[in-house]
Amino acid sequence: MHSSSRSNEGQPASHVLPEDLPQVMRNTIIYLDLHTFTLNSEEHEKSHKRKGEKKRRNVQA
């Protein structure tokens, strides 16, 4: 994996943080990821309770 690190440049790897990234930035990214996940799950709950078009679209997707 580490030997072919050069060929992986330009490919955005989700949730893989560079080693030289400051700890504050790491914590911020992790916090934002968790916050986004929380918002998404809250929206999911709302759409389930509403039984509207959103729910039908989610089932199809």
MMTF fields as JSON, N, C-alpha, C and O atoms, coordinates in Angstrom:
{
  "mmtfVersion": "1.0.0",
  "mmtfProducer": "UNKNOWN",
  "numBonds": 243,
  "numAtoms": 244,
  "numGroups": 61,
  "numChains": 1,
  "numModels": 1,
  "chainsPerModel": [1],
  "groupsPerChain": [61],
  "chainIdList": ["A"],
  "bondAtomList": [4, 2, 8, 6, 12, 10, 16, 14, 20, 18, 24, 22, 28, 26, 32, 30, 36, 34, 40, 38, 44, 42, 48, 46, 52, 50, 56, 54, 60, 58, 64, 62, 68, 66, 72, 70, 76, 74, 80, 78, 84, 82, 88, 86, 92, 90, 96, 94, 100, 98, 104, 102, 108, 106, 112, 110, 116, 114, 120, 118, 124, 122, 128, 126, 132, 130, 136, 134, 140, 138, 144, 142, 148, 146, 152, 150, 156, 154, 160, 158, 164, 162, 168, 166, 172, 170, 176, 174, 180, 178, 184, 182, 188, 186, 192, 190, 196, 194, 200, 198, 204, 202, 208, 206, 212, 210, 216, 214, 220, 218, 224, 222, 228, 226, 232, 230, 236, 234, 240, 238],
  "bondOrderList": [1, 1, 1, 1, 1, 1, 1, 1, 1, 1, 1, 1, 1, 1, 1, 1, 1, 1, 1, 1, 1, 1, 1, 1, 1, 1, 1, 1, 1, 1, 1, 1, 1, 1, 1, 1, 1, 1, 1, 1, 1, 1, 1, 1, 1, 1, 1, 1, 1, 1, 1, 1, 1, 1, 1, 1, 1, 1, 1, 1],
  "groupList": [{"groupName": "MET", "atomNameList": ["N", "CA", "C", "O"], "elementList": ["N", "C", "C", "O"], "formalChargeList": [0, 0, 0, 0], "bondAtomList": [1, 0, 2, 1, 3, 2], "bondOrderList": [1, 1, 2], "singleLetterCode": "M", "chemCompType": "L-PEPTIDE LINKING"}, {"groupName": "HIS", "atomNameList": ["N", "CA", "C", "O"], "elementList": ["N", "C", "C", "O"], "formalChargeList": [0, 0, 0, 0], "bondAtomList": [1, 0, 2, 1, 3, 2], "bondOrderList": [1, 1, 2], "singleLetterCode": "H", "chemCompType": "L-PEPTIDE LINKING"}, {"groupName": "SER", "atomNameList": ["N", "CA", "C", "O"], "elementList": ["N", "C", "C", "O"], "formalChargeList": [0, 0, 0, 0], "bondAtomList": [1, 0, 2, 1, 3, 2], "bondOrderList": [1, 1, 2], "singleLetterCode": "S", "chemCompType": "L-PEPTIDE LINKING"}, {"groupName": "ARG", "atomNameList": ["N", "CA", "C", "O"], "elementList": ["N", "C", "C", "O"], "formalChargeList": [0, 0, 0, 0], "bondAtomList": [1, 0, 2, 1, 3, 2], "bondOrderList": [1, 1, 2], "singleLetterCode": "R", "chemCompType": "L-PEPTIDE LINKING"}, {"groupName": "ASN", "atomNameList": ["N", "CA", "C", "O"], "elementList": ["N", "C", "C", "O"], "formalChargeList": [0, 0, 0, 0], "bondAtomList": [1, 0, 2, 1, 3, 2], "bondOrderList": [1, 1, 2], "singleLetterCode": "N", "chemCompType": "L-PEPTIDE LINKING"}, {"groupName": "GLU", "atomNameList": ["N", "CA", "C", "O"], "elementList": ["N", "C", "C", "O"], "formalChargeList": [0, 0, 0, 0], "bondAtomList": [1, 0, 2, 1, 3, 2], "bondOrderList": [1, 1, 2], "singleLetterCode": "E", "chemCompType": "L-PEPTIDE LINKING"}, {"groupName": "GLY", "atomNameList": ["N", "CA", "C", "O"], "elementList": ["N", "C", "C", "O"], "formalChargeList": [0, 0, 0, 0], "bondAtomList": [1, 0, 2, 1, 3, 2], "bondOrderList": [1, 1, 2], "singleLetterCode": "G", "chemCompType": "PEPTIDE LINKING"}, {"groupName": "GLN", "atomNameList": ["N", "CA", "C", "O"], "elementList": ["N", "C", "C", "O"], "formalChargeList": [0, 0, 0, 0], "bondAtomList": [1, 0, 2, 1, 3, 2], "bondOrderList": [1, 1, 2], "singleLetterCode": "Q", "chemCompType": "L-PEPTIDE LINKING"}, {"groupName": "PRO", "atomNameList": ["N", "CA", "C", "O"], "elementList": ["N", "C", "C", "O"], "formalChargeList": [0, 0, 0, 0], "bondAtomList": [1, 0, 2, 1, 3, 2], "bondOrderList": [1, 1, 2], "singleLetterCode": "P", "chemCompType": "L-PEPTIDE LINKING"}, {"groupName": "ALA", "atomNameList": ["N", "CA", "C", "O"], "elementList": ["N", "C", "C", "O"], "formalChargeList": [0, 0, 0, 0], "bondAtomList": [1, 0, 2, 1, 3, 2], "bondOrderList": [1, 1, 2], "singleLetterCode": "A", "chemCompType": "L-PEPTIDE LINKING"}, {"groupName": "VAL", "atomNameList": ["N", "CA", "C", "O"], "elementList": ["N", "C", "C", "O"], "formalChargeList": [0, 0, 0, 0], "bondAtomList": [1, 0, 2, 1, 3, 2], "bondOrderList": [1, 1, 2], "singleLetterCode": "V", "chemCompType": "L-PEPTIDE LINKING"}, {"groupName": "LEU", "atomNameList": ["N", "CA", "C", "O"], "elementList": ["N", "C", "C", "O"], "formalChargeList": [0, 0, 0, 0], "bondAtomList": [1, 0, 2, 1, 3, 2], "bondOrderList": [1, 1, 2], "singleLetterCode": "L", "chemCompType": "L-PEPTIDE LINKING"}, {"groupName": "ASP", "atomNameList": ["N", "CA", "C", "O"], "elementList": ["N", "C", "C", "O"], "formalChargeList": [0, 0, 0, 0], "bondAtomList": [1, 0, 2, 1, 3, 2], "bondOrderList": [1, 1, 2], "singleLetterCode": "D", "chemCompType": "L-PEPTIDE LINKING"}, {"groupName": "THR", "atomNameList": ["N", "CA", "C", "O"], "elementList": ["N", "C", "C", "O"], "formalChargeList": [0, 0, 0, 0], "bondAtomList": [1, 0, 2, 1, 3, 2], "bondOrderList": [1, 1, 2], "singleLetterCode": "T", "chemCompType": "L-PEPTIDE LINKING"}, {"groupName": "ILE", "atomNameList": ["N", "CA", "C", "O"], "elementList": ["N", "C", "C", "O"], "formalChargeList": [0, 0, 0, 0], "bondAtomList": [1, 0, 2, 1, 3, 2], "bondOrderList": [1, 1, 2], "singleLetterCode": "I", "chemCompType": "L-PEPTIDE LINKING"}, {"groupName": "TYR", "atomNameList": ["N", "CA", "C", "O"], "elementList": ["N", "C", "C", "O"], "formalChargeList": [0, 0, 0, 0], "bondAtomList": [1, 0, 2, 1, 3, 2], "bondOrderList": [1, 1, 2], "singleLetterCode": "Y", "chemCompType": "L-PEPTIDE LINKING"}, {"groupName": "PHE", "atomNameList": ["N", "CA", "C", "O"], "elementList": ["N", "C", "C", "O"], "formalChargeList": [0, 0, 0, 0], "bondAtomList": [1, 0, 2, 1, 3, 2], "bondOrderList": [1, 1, 2], "singleLetterCode": "F", "chemCompType": "L-PEPTIDE LINKING"}, {"groupName": "LYS", "atomNameList": ["N", "CA", "C", "O"], "elementList": ["N", "C", "C", "O"], "formalChargeList": [0, 0, 0, 0], "bondAtomList": [1, 0, 2, 1, 3, 2], "bondOrderList": [1, 1, 2], "singleLetterCode": "K", "chemCompType": "L-PEPTIDE LINKING"}],
  "groupTypeList": [0, 1, 2, 2, 2, 3, 2, 4, 5, 6, 7, 8, 9, 2, 1, 10, 11, 8, 5, 12, 11, 8, 7, 10, 0, 3, 4, 13, 14, 14, 15, 11, 12, 11, 1, 13, 16, 13, 11, 4, 2, 5, 5, 1, 5, 17, 2, 1, 17, 3, 17, 6, 5, 17, 17, 3, 3, 4, 10, 7, 9],
  "groupIdList": [1, 2, 3, 4, 5, 6, 7, 8, 9, 10, 11, 12, 13, 14, 15, 16, 17, 18, 19, 20, 21, 22, 23, 24, 25, 26, 27, 28, 29, 30, 31, 32, 33, 34, 35, 36, 37, 38, 39, 40, 41, 42, 43, 44, 45, 46, 47, 48, 49, 50, 51, 52, 53, 54, 55, 56, 57, 58, 59, 60, 61],
  "secStructList": [7, 7, 6, 6, 6, 6, 6, 6, 6, 6, 7, 7, 7, 6, 6, 7, 7, 7, 6, 6, 1, 7, 2, 2, 2, 2, 2, 2, 2, 2, 2, 2, 2, 2, 2, 2, 2, 2, 2, 2, 2, 2, 2, 2, 2, 2, 2, 2, 2, 2, 6, 1, 2, 2, 2, 2, 2, 2, 2, 2, 7],
  "xCoordList": [0.827, 0.0, 0.863, 0.657, 1.839, 2.638, 3.581, 3.915, 4.017, 4.981, 4.342, 5.035, 3.012, 2.337, 1.573, 0.533, 2.089, 1.361, 1.356, 0.438, 2.377, 2.462, 1.354, 0.789, 1.034, 0.027, -1.373, -2.293, -1.536, -2.842, -3.098, -4.188, -2.112, -2.303, -3.38, -3.457, -4.216, -5.279, -6.572, -7.632, -6.488, -7.708, -8.173, -7.507, -9.292, -9.767, -10.221, -11.192, -9.516, -9.901, -10.72, -10.236, -11.941, -12.825, -12.375, -12.059, -12.347, -12.047, -10.618, -10.32, -9.731, -8.314, -7.579, -7.487, -7.051, -6.421, -4.911, -4.317, -4.282, -2.824, -2.144, -2.661, -0.976, -0.261, 0.182, 0.22, 0.518, 1.067, -0.02, 0.283, -1.264, -2.355, -2.363, -2.285, -2.457, -2.477, -3.652, -4.696, -3.464, -4.493, -5.796, -6.885, -5.675, -6.88, -7.709, -8.931, -7.024, -7.728, -8.375, -9.508, -7.66, -8.223, -9.513, -10.536, -9.454, -10.633, -11.779, -12.937, -11.455, -12.499, -13.162, -14.388, -12.354, -12.911, -13.774, -14.874, -13.278, -14.047, -15.346, -16.401, -15.273, -16.483, -17.488, -18.681, -16.998, -17.899, -18.54, -19.73, -17.766, -18.321, -19.426, -20.501, -19.16, -20.166, -21.39, -22.525, -21.146, -22.254, -23.138, -24.366, -22.495, -23.251, -24.059, -25.223, -23.438, -24.145, -25.362, -26.431, -25.186, -26.304, -27.431, -28.598, -27.093, -28.118, -28.84, -30.062, -28.091, -28.712, -29.662, -30.752, -29.265, -30.133, -31.371, -32.447, -31.231, -32.399, -33.381, -34.589, -32.867, -33.724, -34.41, -35.585, -33.672, -34.22, -35.398, -36.445, -35.211, -36.297, -37.52, -38.648, -37.284, -38.395, -39.165, -40.396, -38.44, -39.103, -39.894, -40.918, -39.429, -40.177, -41.482, -42.518, -41.418, -42.621, -43.648, -44.854, -43.151, -44.062, -44.834, -45.98, -44.227, -44.843, -45.22, -46.307, -44.301, -44.587, -43.809, -43.421, -43.583, -42.861, -41.418, -40.821, -40.86, -39.457, -39.253, -38.278, -40.17, -40.017, -40.045, -39.232, -40.978, -41.069, -39.802, -39.334, -39.24, -38.012, -36.859, -36.03, -36.798, -35.727, -35.806, -34.776, -37.013, -37.174, -36.723, -36.099, -37.037, -36.646, -35.135, -34.551, -34.506, -33.075, -32.261, -31.034],
  "yCoordList": [-1.206, 0.0, 1.257, 2.158, 1.316, 2.531, 2.718, 3.851, 1.615, 1.74, 2.373, 3.012, 2.205, 2.748, 4.02, 4.304, 4.789, 5.978, 7.05, 7.869, 7.053, 8.081, 7.902, 8.892, 6.676, 6.441, 6.796, 6.973, 6.898, 7.225, 8.721, 9.144, 9.533, 10.981, 11.401, 10.873, 12.36, 12.824, 12.059, 12.481, 10.933, 10.195, 10.554, 10.194, 11.252, 11.621, 10.4, 9.741, 10.1, 8.971, 9.49, 10.299, 9.035, 9.551, 9.071, 7.895, 9.976, 9.686, 9.189, 8.578, 9.452, 9.143, 10.463, 11.242, 10.715, 12.001, 11.898, 10.894, 12.923, 12.919, 12.853, 13.369, 12.21, 12.04, 13.375, 13.537, 14.336, 15.606, 16.623, 17.79, 16.208, 17.129, 17.439, 16.52, 18.72, 19.077, 18.414, 18.163, 18.134, 17.45, 18.253, 17.68, 19.584, 20.411, 20.191, 20.057, 20.155, 19.942, 18.567, 18.416, 17.565, 16.213, 16.226, 15.696, 16.833, 16.871, 17.612, 17.208, 18.701, 19.47, 18.631, 18.612, 17.929, 17.097, 15.994, 15.735, 15.342, 14.274, 14.832, 14.212, 16.007, 16.619, 16.924, 16.655, 17.489, 17.826, 16.563, 16.563, 15.482, 14.226, 13.74, 13.354, 13.76, 13.295, 14.199, 13.727, 15.518, 16.476, 16.259, 16.28, 16.052, 15.809, 14.534, 14.48, 13.503, 12.234, 12.418, 11.865, 13.207, 13.446, 14.174, 13.819, 15.197, 15.942, 15.027, 15.093, 14.175, 13.277, 12.304, 12.046, 11.76, 10.798, 11.499, 10.902, 12.766, 13.512, 13.724, 13.56, 14.086, 14.253, 12.931, 12.905, 11.847, 10.52, 10.237, 9.759, 10.539, 10.313, 11.144, 10.651, 12.417, 13.306, 12.757, 12.74, 12.31, 11.848, 10.574, 10.329, 9.764, 8.559, 8.914, 8.296, 9.929, 10.309, 10.98, 10.866, 11.69, 12.437, 11.525, 11.822, 10.422, 9.516, 10.282, 10.097, 11.151, 11.954, 11.458, 10.292, 12.371, 12.014, 11.651, 10.806, 12.294, 12.038, 10.564, 9.961, 9.981, 8.586, 7.693, 6.777, 7.958, 7.127, 7.244, 6.255, 8.47, 8.656, 7.908, 7.315, 7.928, 7.221, 5.722, 5.062, 5.179, 3.746, 3.373, 2.331, 4.226, 3.935, 4.015, 3.203, 4.979, 5.202, 3.999, 4.013],
  "zCoordList": [0.0, 0.0, 0.0, -0.814, 0.925, 1.056, -0.128, -0.477, -0.754, -1.843, -3.07, -3.862, -3.246, -4.422, -4.074, -4.668, -3.107, -2.664, -3.746, -3.803, -4.608, -5.639, -6.673, -7.138, -7.04, -8.073, -7.57, -8.369, -6.257, -5.699, -5.644, -5.258, -6.025, -5.977, -6.966, -8.075, -6.552, -7.415, -7.203, -7.666, -6.501, -6.197, -4.796, -3.825, -4.656, -3.316, -2.536, -2.907, -1.456, -0.609, 0.555, 1.346, 0.664, 1.708, 3.076, 3.259, 4.025, 5.429, 5.645, 6.671, 4.677, 4.882, 5.032, 4.083, 6.235, 6.507, 6.345, 6.738, 5.772, 5.638, 7.005, 7.996, 7.039, 8.306, 8.889, 10.109, 8.024, 8.506, 8.814, 9.062, 8.803, 9.101, 10.605, 11.42, 10.979, 12.404, 13.115, 12.514, 14.407, 15.182, 15.213, 15.207, 15.246, 15.286, 14.023, 14.084, 12.875, 11.617, 11.598, 11.14, 12.093, 12.159, 12.968, 12.535, 14.14, 15.005, 14.327, 14.439, 13.62, 12.941, 11.865, 11.757, 11.062, 9.984, 10.573, 10.085, 11.623, 12.253, 12.813, 12.679, 13.442, 14.003, 12.901, 13.045, 11.797, 10.69, 10.133, 9.819, 10.006, 9.512, 10.429, 9.969, 11.736, 12.692, 12.653, 12.718, 12.543, 12.539, 11.303, 11.392, 10.156, 8.928, 9.064, 8.666, 9.632, 9.811, 10.708, 10.446, 11.778, 12.698, 11.987, 12.15, 11.192, 10.465, 9.489, 9.362, 8.8, 7.828, 8.512, 8.001, 9.661, 10.333, 10.886, 10.933, 11.308, 11.779, 10.629, 10.803, 9.459, 8.283, 7.954, 7.589, 8.085, 7.794, 8.724, 8.289, 10.011, 10.976, 10.601, 10.625, 10.254, 9.911, 8.712, 8.714, 7.694, 6.48, 6.76, 6.123, 7.702, 8.051, 8.746, 8.503, 9.626, 10.372, 9.458, 9.677, 8.419, 7.552, 6.602, 6.264, 6.166, 5.178, 3.913, 3.365, 3.451, 2.258, 1.066, 0.998, 0.109, -1.106, -0.789, -1.457, 0.234, 0.574, 0.883, 0.433, 1.65, 2.034, 0.8, 0.676, -0.115, -1.31, -2.152, -2.715, -2.237, -3.006, -2.345, -3.036, -1.013, -0.318, -0.555, -0.695, -0.601, -0.823, -2.226, -2.422, -3.212, -4.592, -4.771, -5.489, -4.129, -4.33, -3.876, -3.973]
}
